[in-house]
Amino acid sequence: MNAGESGIIGQSTSLAEVFHTLDKVAPTDSTVLVTGESGTGKELVVRALHGQSARRDRPFVPINCGAIPKELLESELFGHEKGAFTHAIRSRPGRFELAEGGTVFLDEIGEMDLLLQVKILRVLQEREIERVGGQGAKKVDVRVVAATNRDLEEEVAAGRFREDLYYRLNVIPLHLPALRDRGEDVILLTDHFLRHFCALKKRPALVISPDVERVLEAYPWPGNVRELENLAERLSILCEGDSVQLEDLPRKILAQVGNVMDLPPRKPRQVPAAPSRAGFAWPTVADLRERNLGLKEFFDTAEENLLVEALALADGIKNQAAEILGIKRTTLIEKLKKRNME
């Protein structure tokens, strides 16, 4: 699995370990517990896991356990029968039934009430649920993946999370590193988001000045990738020049980092895996021989990679992807159909 398949951008060693684990666990039905700070991309990882599994053609059903009042969460998860409670005017299936054959994603499971945790444990053990107000159990065939930004071992010790459920969920632990621990991924992501938002706003991509790069790498990013993405969108709107300068950055970031001159110099920047103008080199016959490809196969592979990148930059919006590539929308659709990417 790679960044293009998962939607996660990065080349750091810590992220490579995440991809390695995903490659192994995705084809299985094992329960996975994804941990990491808010904004690190936990849902992206879970969606990638589902997309690479044998259940990928079946539903992916997420539910945020911290966003739904605890008195309503049981009904959301397991459904209810008509008359089970006030306003239950008809029977309604829950998320587990809707996900039949697919994946249920229990996001922020650390927020779940202890009484409901018992019922989740039963689902994992018996593979069956019971609707609120129901009289019998119903078998379900789903894969359960959970995520949390809490330390569940600490929650267990404090009596706020069931130990037996923790061990049932933690079959395959998968920890996402914080952005501050991902080294040069900060600049790689900044480049990616700036290209994306500048393309949406039909302006040339912004270049990051060396001083700004030093500041971005020194900043601790408490909001992780989500905070960086928001900054890139802000810069794509407010930055008046062709490059991002120190004065374009929010005061909060500059104040946190301090004097730029006191920051350590940046290491020589590695050429990213994705092609860039600065590091661009025309392919040679040696490239074809190295990959054991003919000319047509080489061009087809290059074109497909560009189609995938343009769609990612445009968030799947074909009109914008076509504009990025400088082709008509109809031409883009024809190329996607030809490769079964539609």
N, C-alpha and C positions, 0 to 999 in steps of 0.2 A: 504494500500500500504506500502511496506517496502523497505529496501535498496536493497534487491535482485531483486525486480521487477523493480525498477526505475534506477538501476545502480549507485545510490548515496550511499556512505558509510558514516555512522555517527550515533551517539547516543545522540547528544546534544538536549536540550530542544527546541532550536530555530529550529532545523531541524525537530523535531517531529511535530511542528506546521505546517511546510510545508507539510509533509505527510498527516496530518489530513485534511488540506484544499484540497489537491489533491484527497483524497478519496471521498470527497463530490462533487467536481466539475467535475471530470473526466467523469462520466456517462452522464453529461448534454451536451448541445450544447452552453452553455454560453461562451461569449468572455472573454479571460483571458489575463491580462497584467502581465508579469513576469519581476520583476526589481531586480537589484543587480549589484555589481561590476563585471568587466570583470574577467573571470576565476572562477566564483562561481558555474558554472554548469547549467546555464539557459537552454541550449538546451537539456541537459539530462532530466530536469524536464518536458519540453514541449513534448519530445518524450515519456516520461512515461505517461503524460496526454493523448496523442493520443493512446498509447498502451492499456490504460485501458478504452477507450471510445467505444461507439457503432460503431465508424467509423474506428476501428483498422484494418479492412480488406481492407480498401480503402487507397489511397495514402497519404503519409505524405510528403509535399512539402515545404522545407525551402528556404528562400531567405534572403541574407544579404543585407539590404537596404543601408548599408554604404560602401559596397565593389563594387557596380556597379555604374558607372557614372549616374548622374541624367537624362541625355538626353537619356539613354538606359533603365532606370529602368521601365518606363511606358510600354515599349514594352515587357520587361521581365515578368511583372506582368499580363498584359492584352492581350498580343499578338499583331500581326499587320496583315494587309492585304497586298497583293502583290502591290508594287508600292507606299506604304505609305510614304516611304522615300528612299534616296539613298541606294543601296545595298539590298533593300527589294525585292528580286527576286521571292519570293514565300510567300504565306500566312503562318503564324505560330501561333499556340496557345500559350497563356501565362501560367504562373504558376497557376492562378486561374482555368483555364479550365483543366489543367493537374491534378489538385487536386480534381476534381469533386467527391463529396461524401465523401471526406476525410478532411484533415486539412492543412491549409496554415499557415506557421510559418514566421511571419515578424520579423526577427531579426534586432536589432539596428534600430528600427523604428524612434527613435529620430533624426536620420540622414536624414530622408526623407524631400524632398523639399516641401514647403508649397502648391504649385500648385497641386502636386501629392497627398497630404494629402486630398484634396477635393474629389478626385476620390476614395480614400480608404473609406472615409466617406460614399460615395454613395453605395459602395459595402455593407457596414455594414447595411445601412438603407434599401436599395432596393433589395439587394441580386442579383445584376446584374452588368455586366461589358460591356465595349465597346472596341473593338480592335482599336489600332491606325490605322487611315485611314478607319475605318469601318463606316457603315451607320445606324446601329441599335444596340440596347442593347441585351445582351444574359444573360439569367438567369443562376446563378451558385448556387450549393448547397455545401457549404464548411463551415467548422468551422475556424474562424480566431483567432489565438493566436499570441500575439506580445511580444517582449522583448526589453529591453533597459538598458543601464548602466547609463543613464542620469536621472536627476530629472525632470520629465515632467511637474510638477507644476511650477518649476522655468522656464522651457522652454516656457510654456504658458505665464507666467508673462513677459518674455522678448520678446514675440511676435514671437518666432521661432517655436512654435507648436500650432496648432489650438485647442482651448478650447473644441469645440464641438466634435472633434475627440478624444481628451483625455478622455472625459466622456463616449464616445461610447466604447472605448477600455478597460476602467478601470471598467468594470462590476464586475469582480472578480480579485482583486489585489493579487498578490503572490510575496512576497519579499524573496529573498534568502540571508541569512546572510553571511557576509564576514568570511573567514576562521579564522581570529584572534578573532572572536566572538563565535567560536564553541568549545572552551575549549579543552577537551581531544580528540576531533575528529582529531586534528592534528597528534597525535601519532597513532591513529587507522588507519588513512589514510596512514601515512608513512609506517606502517607495511604492509598494503594491497599492496601499490605500490611496495615496496621492494620485497615482495613475488612474485608479478607478473613479474617484470623485471628480477629477479634472475632466475625464472623458465624459462623464454624465453632464457636466456643465459646459462642455464643448470649448474648453480652453486647453492650451498646451500644458503638458505635464510639468509640475513644479520640480525644480532641482533643490536638493537640501545642501545648504552651505556647510563647510567643514566644522565651523563653530557650533552650528545647530546639531550636527551629528554627535558631537562630544556631549552636548547638553542632554540630548535624548537618551544616550546610553548611560549617562550618570543619574538620570531621574529614576526613582524607584517604582513608578507606575503602580500605585495602589489599586487602580481600576483595571489593570492588566490590558489585554488586547482591546477590550471594549473602549477603554479610555483613549488608547492610541487611535483607534478608528474614528472616534468622535473628534479628536484633535485634527486628524487629516481632513475630515469634512469641513471643519471650521476654517482651516488654512486654505482649502480650495475655493472658499467663498471670499474670505477677507484679505488674503495675501495679494497685494497689488503688483508686485514685481514678478519676474520670471523664476526667482529662487526664494527659498524660505530663509529669512535672516533672523537674528536674535530678537529684533524688535517685533517680529511677527508672532513670537511665542507668548502664551499667557503668563502673566506675572507670577502666578502660583508656581509654575514650573521653574522659572528663573530664580525665584526666591528660594525654592527648595534646593536647587543645585548650587547656588552661590556664585562666586567669581569664576567666570569661564577660564580665565588664565591660570587658575589653580588646578584645573582638571588635568588628568593625565592625557598625553597625546594619544590619538587613536592609532590602533594597529593598522598596517596596510590593509585596505579593504579587499576582501576576496571577490573574485568575479562570480556573481550569482549564477545559479543553474539556468535561470530563465535568461534569454538573450537580452542584451542591453546595447544601446548605441555605442557606448564607450568601449565595450568589450567585444563588439561584433567582429566576426571573421567569416569571410565567404567559405562555404564548404569546398573541400577538395576531393579529388579522386581517392586520396588516402582515406578520407572519412567514409566513403562508400565501401571500400575494401575492408576497413576495420569493422564495419557493421554487417558485412556480407550482404549488401543491398544493391539492387539494380537502380538505375536512375529514376524510373517511375516509382518504385517502392520508396525511395528516399524522399521524393517530392510529396508523395501521398502521406508519409509519416509527418513530414514537416508541416504540411497543410492541416492535418488533423490536430497537431499540437497547438497551432495558432487558433484554430476554431475553438478548442477547449478553453484556451486562455482568454479569448475575446468574450466568450459566454460567461466565464467566471468574473471578468471585469465588469460586465454588464448585468450581473446578477440574473442571468438567464433571459434577459429581455432581448429578443432577436433584433428589433430595430436598432438598438444601441450597439449590439455586437456587430451588426453589418456596418454601421458608421465607423466603428473602431477599425475594422478591416478595410474600409474604403470600397465596399461592394454593395450591391443592391440587396434588399431583404430577400427578394425571390431567389437570388443567386445563393445566398446563405442557406436558405431552406432546402434548395436542391442539393447542396453539398452535404447538409446534415442527413437528408433522406438517403443519399447514396451510401453513407457510412452507418446507417441505422442509429443515428444520434438524435433523431427527431423526438 
